[in-house]
Amino acid sequence: MSSELQVDVSAGVAVLTLNRPAQQNALTPVMATELGAALSRCDAEDAIRAVVITGTPPAFCAGADLSSRVGDVSGTIDPPPWRVRKPVIAAVNGHAVGIGLALALQCDLRYMARDAVYGLNQVRRAVLADGYAHWTLPRLVGMANAADIMLTGRTFDGDEAKAMGLANGCLHAAEVLPTALSVAQDIAGGSAPLPAALSKRLLWEGLGMTPEAVGQLESELNTFVAKSIDGGEGMAAFRDRRQPRWTGSITGEWPAWDTTGETGRPSLD
């Protein structure tokens, strides 16, 4: 990795830090490519149980870096955080606008600084918001709030983000990363890896499915998980009054699902 993205892995948690503080961590093509590579690593390595994305203070990400006008950063984060089979937490420790906020919206959880500035202001620059924002934002805050944010291009603070349901927590800037790390460590140490990964995928896919389809998949996935390496370990640990010892592999045990559309199931691979 270059100096534009710092990667630290410790005790099952990967911390990916956008690192261009003089430019408020504005996203470049290089940073987007390296963030995608880091997320691919997080998806593939079983030792990594949770991921935190943050920025070197004072900002999280002030949008795309338009100074060089080289490359397009909107669609080059591959895989996006919502496709990674580990919980991804955005520690939004400062300003996040444009693609910076869109990146946070792609994560599973968001802890946001109270006094920072947030917004999808692209319409004020004669372009559309990108980075899947038209898909993620309405899911999080509803159509009325999403239309308000995206059609006006206005900015808002952390308190409003929390009130709308965009933020899981609204904190002082210095508390954002420690809080996100605490949640990540709790997930890494407590949640069974394969069920957590499948639950995440079903959460993202499920809003586009019927209740009956979701219910059927829940039953089928629970049957699948019961036969996995960690199947039964949770109940055994509860019975023995001890902490569970998870040894399963998301990569090795990920189910192969129909991708032809013949059964009506979503693609989970």
C-alpha positions as CSV (number, residue, x, y, z in Angstrom):
1,M,0.0,0.0,0.0
2,S,1.1,3.6,-0.6
3,S,1.0,6.3,2.0
4,E,-2.5,7.2,0.8
5,L,-4.0,4.2,2.6
6,Q,-2.8,2.8,5.9
7,V,-3.7,-0.8,6.8
8,D,-3.4,-2.2,10.3
9,V,-4.6,-5.7,11.3
10,S,-4.6,-6.6,15.0
11,A,-6.7,-9.1,17.0
12,G,-9.0,-9.9,14.2
13,V,-9.8,-6.3,13.3
14,A,-8.5,-4.5,10.1
15,V,-8.3,-0.7,10.3
16,L,-8.2,1.0,6.9
17,T,-7.2,4.6,7.2
18,L,-7.6,7.1,4.3
19,N,-4.3,9.1,4.7
20,R,-4.2,12.4,2.8
21,P,-4.8,14.8,5.8
22,A,-3.6,17.9,4.0
23,Q,-6.3,17.3,1.4
24,Q,-8.9,16.2,4.0
25,N,-8.4,12.6,2.6
26,A,-10.0,13.4,-0.7
27,L,-10.2,10.2,-2.7
28,T,-7.9,9.7,-5.6
29,P,-7.9,6.8,-8.2
30,V,-4.8,5.3,-6.4
31,M,-6.5,5.4,-3.0
32,A,-9.7,3.9,-4.5
33,T,-7.7,1.1,-6.0
34,E,-5.8,0.4,-2.9
35,L,-8.9,0.5,-0.7
36,G,-10.5,-2.1,-3.0
37,A,-7.4,-4.3,-2.7
38,A,-7.5,-4.0,1.1
39,L,-11.2,-4.8,1.2
40,S,-10.5,-7.9,-1.0
41,R,-7.9,-9.0,1.5
42,C,-10.3,-8.5,4.4
43,D,-13.0,-10.5,2.6
44,A,-10.6,-13.4,1.9
45,E,-8.6,-13.8,5.1
46,D,-10.4,-15.7,7.8
47,A,-8.2,-14.2,10.5
48,I,-9.9,-10.8,9.8
49,R,-13.3,-10.8,11.5
50,A,-14.3,-7.1,11.3
51,V,-13.2,-4.0,9.4
52,V,-13.1,-0.3,10.3
53,I,-12.7,2.4,7.7
54,T,-11.6,5.8,8.9
55,G,-9.6,8.9,7.9
56,T,-6.5,10.6,9.3
57,P,-7.8,13.6,11.2
58,P,-9.3,16.2,10.8
59,A,-11.6,14.7,8.1
60,F,-13.0,11.3,7.1
61,C,-13.1,12.1,3.3
62,A,-13.9,15.4,1.7
63,G,-15.1,13.8,-1.6
64,A,-13.2,13.1,-4.8
65,D,-9.9,14.8,-5.5
66,L,-10.7,16.9,-8.6
67,S,-7.3,18.6,-8.8
68,S,-5.6,16.1,-11.1
69,R,-8.8,15.2,-13.1
70,V,-7.2,11.9,-13.7
71,G,-9.4,8.8,-13.5
72,D,-12.8,8.2,-12.0
73,V,-13.1,7.2,-8.4
74,S,-16.8,6.6,-8.2
75,G,-16.9,3.1,-9.4
76,T,-13.4,1.8,-8.7
77,I,-13.8,0.6,-5.1
78,D,-14.1,-3.1,-5.8
79,P,-15.4,-4.8,-3.8
80,P,-17.6,-2.1,-2.2
81,P,-17.9,-2.5,1.6
82,W,-21.4,-4.0,1.4
83,R,-20.0,-6.9,-0.6
84,V,-17.3,-7.8,1.9
85,R,-18.2,-10.9,4.0
86,K,-17.2,-9.3,7.2
87,P,-18.9,-6.5,9.1
88,V,-17.5,-3.1,7.9
89,I,-17.8,-0.1,10.2
90,A,-17.3,3.5,9.1
91,A,-15.6,5.6,11.8
92,V,-16.6,8.9,10.3
93,N,-14.3,11.1,12.4
94,G,-14.8,14.3,10.4
95,H,-16.2,15.9,7.3
96,A,-17.6,13.4,4.8
97,V,-19.1,14.8,1.6
98,G,-19.8,13.5,-1.9
99,I,-18.1,10.2,-2.5
100,G,-16.7,10.4,1.1
101,L,-20.3,10.2,2.5
102,A,-21.2,7.6,-0.2
103,L,-18.4,5.4,1.0
104,A,-19.7,5.6,4.6
105,L,-23.2,4.7,3.3
106,Q,-21.7,1.5,1.8
107,C,-20.7,0.3,5.3
108,D,-22.8,-1.8,7.7
109,L,-22.5,0.5,10.7
110,R,-21.6,4.2,10.9
111,Y,-20.3,6.1,14.0
112,M,-20.2,9.8,13.1
113,A,-18.7,13.0,14.5
114,R,-21.3,15.4,15.9
115,D,-19.7,18.7,14.6
116,A,-18.6,17.5,11.2
117,V,-20.2,18.5,7.8
118,Y,-22.0,15.8,5.8
119,G,-23.7,16.0,2.4
120,L,-24.2,14.7,-1.1
121,N,-23.7,18.0,-2.9
122,Q,-23.0,16.8,-6.4
123,V,-26.2,18.3,-7.9
124,R,-24.7,21.7,-7.0
125,R,-21.8,20.8,-9.3
126,A,-24.0,19.7,-12.2
127,V,-23.4,16.0,-11.6
128,L,-25.3,13.1,-9.9
129,A,-24.3,11.6,-6.5
130,D,-22.5,8.3,-7.2
131,G,-20.9,5.5,-5.2
132,Y,-24.3,3.6,-5.0
133,A,-25.8,6.5,-3.1
134,H,-29.1,6.3,-4.9
135,W,-29.3,2.7,-3.6
136,T,-27.9,2.9,-0.1
137,L,-29.3,6.3,1.1
138,P,-33.1,5.5,0.7
139,R,-32.6,2.2,2.5
140,L,-31.1,4.0,5.5
141,V,-33.2,7.1,5.8
142,G,-36.3,6.6,3.6
143,M,-37.3,8.2,0.4
144,A,-38.3,11.6,1.8
145,N,-35.1,12.2,3.6
146,A,-33.0,10.8,0.7
147,A,-34.8,13.2,-1.7
148,D,-34.1,16.1,0.6
149,I,-30.4,15.3,0.9
150,M,-29.8,14.5,-2.8
151,L,-32.0,17.0,-4.6
152,T,-31.0,20.0,-2.5
153,G,-27.3,19.1,-2.1
154,R,-27.5,20.7,1.4
155,T,-25.2,19.8,4.2
156,F,-26.1,18.5,7.7
157,D,-24.4,17.6,11.0
158,G,-24.0,14.5,13.0
159,D,-27.0,15.1,15.2
160,E,-29.3,15.3,12.1
161,A,-27.6,12.2,10.7
162,K,-28.4,10.3,13.9
163,A,-32.0,11.6,13.9
164,M,-32.5,10.4,10.3
165,G,-31.2,6.9,11.1
166,L,-28.1,7.4,9.0
167,A,-25.7,7.2,12.0
168,N,-25.6,4.4,14.6
169,G,-23.9,6.8,17.0
170,C,-23.2,10.5,17.1
171,L,-20.1,11.4,19.1
172,H,-17.4,13.9,19.7
173,A,-14.8,13.5,16.9
174,A,-12.2,12.1,19.3
175,E,-14.6,9.3,20.4
176,V,-15.6,8.1,17.0
177,L,-12.7,5.8,16.2
178,P,-12.4,4.3,19.7
179,T,-16.1,3.5,19.7
180,A,-15.9,1.9,16.2
181,L,-13.0,-0.2,17.3
182,S,-14.8,-1.3,20.4
183,V,-17.7,-2.5,18.3
184,A,-15.4,-4.2,15.9
185,Q,-13.5,-6.0,18.6
186,D,-16.8,-7.1,20.2
187,I,-17.8,-8.6,16.8
188,A,-14.4,-10.2,16.2
189,G,-14.4,-11.8,19.6
190,G,-18.1,-12.8,19.9
191,S,-20.0,-13.2,16.7
192,A,-19.7,-16.5,14.8
193,P,-17.9,-15.6,11.5
194,L,-20.0,-17.6,9.0
195,P,-23.5,-16.8,10.4
196,A,-22.5,-13.1,10.7
197,A,-21.3,-13.1,7.1
198,L,-24.5,-14.7,5.8
199,S,-26.7,-12.4,7.9
200,K,-24.9,-9.4,6.5
201,R,-25.5,-10.6,2.9
202,L,-29.1,-11.4,3.6
203,L,-29.6,-7.9,5.2
204,W,-28.4,-6.2,2.1
205,E,-30.2,-8.5,-0.3
206,G,-33.4,-9.0,1.7
207,L,-35.0,-5.6,1.1
208,G,-35.4,-6.4,-2.5
209,M,-37.1,-9.7,-1.8
210,T,-40.5,-10.8,-0.6
211,P,-41.0,-11.7,3.1
212,E,-41.6,-15.3,2.1
213,A,-38.3,-15.5,0.2
214,V,-36.4,-14.0,3.1
215,G,-38.1,-16.4,5.6
216,Q,-37.2,-19.4,3.4
217,L,-33.6,-18.3,3.1
218,E,-33.3,-17.8,6.8
219,S,-34.5,-21.4,7.3
220,E,-32.2,-22.8,4.7
221,L,-29.2,-20.8,5.9
222,N,-29.8,-21.9,9.5
223,T,-29.9,-25.6,8.3
224,F,-26.6,-24.9,6.4
225,V,-24.9,-23.2,9.4
226,A,-25.9,-26.1,11.7
227,K,-23.8,-28.4,9.6
228,S,-20.8,-26.0,9.5
229,I,-17.6,-26.3,11.5
230,D,-19.0,-23.9,14.2
231,G,-22.4,-25.5,14.2
232,G,-23.3,-26.3,17.8
233,E,-20.3,-24.5,19.3
234,G,-22.4,-21.6,20.4
235,M,-24.9,-23.8,22.3
236,A,-22.1,-25.9,23.7
237,A,-20.3,-22.8,25.0
238,F,-23.6,-21.6,26.6
239,R,-24.1,-25.0,28.2
240,D,-20.6,-25.2,29.5
241,R,-20.6,-21.5,30.6
242,R,-17.6,-20.6,28.6
243,Q,-16.7,-18.3,25.7
244,P,-17.2,-19.9,22.3
245,R,-14.2,-20.9,20.3
246,W,-14.9,-20.2,16.6
247,T,-12.8,-22.1,14.2
248,G,-14.9,-22.0,11.0
249,S,-13.9,-20.5,7.7
250,I,-16.0,-18.1,5.7
251,T,-13.9,-18.6,2.6
252,G,-13.9,-22.4,2.9
253,E,-17.6,-22.9,3.9
254,W,-19.3,-20.2,1.9
255,P,-22.4,-21.8,0.2
256,A,-22.8,-22.1,-3.5
257,W,-26.1,-20.6,-4.5
258,D,-28.1,-20.6,-7.7
259,T,-27.1,-17.7,-9.9
260,T,-29.3,-18.5,-12.9
261,G,-32.5,-17.1,-11.5
262,E,-34.3,-20.4,-12.0
263,T,-35.0,-20.8,-8.3
264,G,-35.6,-17.1,-7.6
265,R,-32.8,-17.0,-5.1
266,P,-30.4,-14.1,-5.0
267,S,-26.7,-14.6,-5.8
268,L,-24.9,-14.9,-2.5
269,D,-21.5,-15.9,-3.9
